[in-house]
Amino acid sequence: MGGTLVYRWVLKPVLTVPAGSYEFAAQFNNGTGVRSGAGDGYRVDAQGPGHSASVRGGFAPTR
């Protein structure tokens, strides 16, 4: 996975998450200097009994 950083959250087998809206966050702190996030993106995959969903996207510039 050259150049890829993966965060993975996996529930313990006996736990469930009730239906609803959730916000997950991860942060990458770059060293000093300017870094473009133009090539950065995200992908979220969710699975449950008989259901699955995926969402992908990128990040809009903040400046």
VENZIWO-V687650 format. One line per field, one symbol per residue. psi: psi as a letter, one per 20 degrees, with the letter a starting at -180 (. if undefined). Layout:
psi->???
This chain:
psi->lpjpppppppqqhiqrpqqapqpqqqppoqaqrpppjhjqaqpppqqrojqqqqpqaapqqi.
